[in-house]
C-alpha cells in the first residue's frame, strides 16, 4: 500500500511540475467567455490590472505571468516554445471554448504564433503593439537567421552586476513608456527578472519569425498600435510585417509609446471594449 501511495504521489508531483504547466502562472478573475491575457517581455500579469478591472465584469480573464518573471520560477531553455505548448495544453485541460487572445508586445507575438499553429482553437486576437518578427525591426536586412544563445552580447548582459543592469533598464524604459508613474513599475519588474530568462528568452523572441506563418490564421486580428516615434514609419513597418495577413484591422494610438495601456489608457479601454464585446 505504501509503495502504491508513493508511486501515486510521484506521478502527481511529475504532472504538477511538467514543463507545460511550469512555463507560467495564471490568475483567473470574472465569469463569462474566456480571455487569455499575455504580458510583454519582462512584465508580469499585473500590466493588465486596469483592463481586467473592466473586462472581468463580463468575461473570464486568465491572466498569465511567464516563467522567470515576477515570482514565477524560471524554466530551462528553450523558453518561448515551452510557453506556447503550455498555453495550448492549458486551454485543452481547462476545456476553454474559443478564448480570445489579448497580448502586449511579446504576448501579442505569442498570440499570433498560437493562432497560426491552432487555427480553430481561438475566437479572435487583439494584439497590442506587437510584430510577427521583432528581429526584423532591429536587424537590417533580416531574413530569419537564428541568433545563438552564446554570443558576446549575451555574455556581457549575463555578467552585468545588479547596479549596471538596473541602470540599463532605467535608461531603456522611458523610450517604451511615456507615463512617468508607470516607468518605475516597469523598471522594478525588469530588475527582478531571472537574468538568464531575460537574456536567452529575449533571443527566443528574436528567433521567432512569423511573417509567413500568420497566413495560416483564420480568426480576426485587431492591432492596437503606438504611433510613436511617428505614424508614417509605424504604418510602413506594420504593412510590411503583416503583408501575409492583409485583413488585420489596425488602430493607432497617438502620442503613445510601446505601453499603450499606460500612455493612452482611456483610448485603450475604448478600443478594447469595442473589439471584445
C-alpha positions, -999 to 999 in steps of 0.1 A, spaced: 0 0 0 28 24 9 45 16 -24 13 24 -43 8 56 -24 44 66 -31 41 59 -68 9 79 -70 25 108 -51 55 108 -75 32 108 -106 12 137 -91 43 157 -85 55 149 -120 23 162 -135 22 193 -114 58 201 -123 55 193 -160 73 217 -184 40 228 -199 25 239 -166 56 254 -151 61 277 -180 37 303 -165 13 310 -136 -23 320 -142 -47 341 -122 -84 338 -131 -109 366 -125 -145 370 -135 -170 349 -154 -182 346 -190 -164 340 -223 -127 334 -216 -99 359 -225 -62 349 -222 -41 379 -213 -4 377 -221 20 404 -208 50 417 -227 86 407 -222 99 412 -186 64 422 -173 40 404 -150 3 398 -155 -2 430 -134 3 450 -165 -33 442 -173 -47 453 -139 -67 482 -152 -80 463 -182 -90 433 -160 -110 455 -136 -132 463 -165 -132 431 -186 -138 407 -157 -172 422 -152 -184 404 -184 -156 379 -192 -135 353 -175 -99 367 -176 -70 343 -175 -40 365 -166 -6 350 -173 28 357 -159 56 338 -177 84 318 -161 114 338 -150 93 370 -144 76 382 -113 76 354 -87 74 326 -113 104 303 -112 125 301 -144 125 271 -167 152 256 -189 156 269 -225 140 270 -250 117 292 -230 92 306 -255 83 273 -271 75 258 -236 51 287 -231 34 282 -264 30 245 -258 19 251 -222 -9 275 -233 -23 250 -258 -23 224 -230 -39 248 -206 -68 256 -230 -74 219 -235 -71 209 -199 -95 236 -187 -118 230 -216 -119 267 -226 -142 272 -256 -128 296 -282 -110 320 -259 -100 355 -271 -62 362 -271 -51 396 -258 -13 401 -258 11 430 -255 44 430 -272 59 395 -268 24 385 -256 10 397 -289 36 378 -309 28 347 -289 -9 351 -297 -1 352 -334 20 320 -330 -8 302 -312 -34 311 -338 -11 300 -366 -5 265 -351 -40 261 -337 -62 280 -362 -95 265 -348 -88 269 -311 -94 306 -306 -120 333 -312 -100 364 -321 -67 381 -314 -62 416 -300 -25 425 -304 -11 455 -285 19 469 -303 35 436 -314 50 423 -346 53 388 -362 91 393 -364 107 415 -338 142 409 -351 133 424 -385 127 457 -366 162 456 -351 185 438 -376 190 454 -411 181 430 -439 170 403 -415 159 371 -433 152 348 -404 188 339 -394 189 323 -360 207 341 -332 227 318 -309 223 320 -271 261 321 -268 272 354 -282 292 384 -270 261 405 -261 246 377 -241 278 371 -222 281 408 -214 245 410 -201 248 378 -180 279 392 -164 264 426 -155 262 434 -118 228 443 -104 235 481 -104 246 481 -140 216 460 -151 192 484 -132 209 514 -148 204 499 -183 167 493 -176 162 528 -162 176 542 -194 156 520 -217 121 521 -201 114 559 -208 116 551 -245 89 524 -242 66 542 -218 58 579 -215 38 575 -183 63 585 -157 45 569 -128 44 536 -146 80 537 -156 92 528 -121 69 498 -121 83 485 -154 119 490 -142 112 471 -110 97 442 -129 127 440 -152 152 443 -124 136 414 -106 136 391 -137 156 360 -138 187 371 -157 191 340 -178 155 342 -189 159 379 -196 188 373 -219 181 339 -235 143 344 -235 147 376 -255 168 356 -280 139 331 -283 116 361 -291 140 374 -317 143 340 -333 106 337 -338 97 349 -374 60 345 -381 58 367 -412 49 337 -434 32 316 -407 5 343 -400 -11 334 -433 -25 303 -415 -45 324 -391 -83 321 -397 -97 344 -370 -99 382 -368 -68 400 -358 -71 435 -343 -40 456 -337 -38 485 -312 -5 501 -321 15 530 -308 20 559 -332 54 569 -318 80 577 -330 60 588 -360 28 573 -375 42 571 -411 71 549 -400 49 527 -379 24 522 -406 52 512 -430 65 487 -406 31 471 -399 23 469 -436 55 451 -443 53 427 -414 16 419 -417 17 415 -455 5 379 -453 -24 389 -431 -40 418 -450 -73 416 -432 -57 428 -400 -75 459 -385 -51 484 -371 -59 513 -348 -31 538 -339 -28 555 -305 -15 590 -310 12 603 -285 18 568 -272 50 547 -268 51 509 -266 30 506 -235 -3 518 -250 -24 508 -220 -3 531 -198 2 561 -222 -33 563 -236 -55 544 -210 -88 559 -220 -83 553 -257 -70 518 -250 -100 508 -230 -124 522 -255 -108 502 -283 -106 471 -261 -143 472 -253 -153 478 -289 -133 449 -302 -140 424 -274 -177 430 -269 
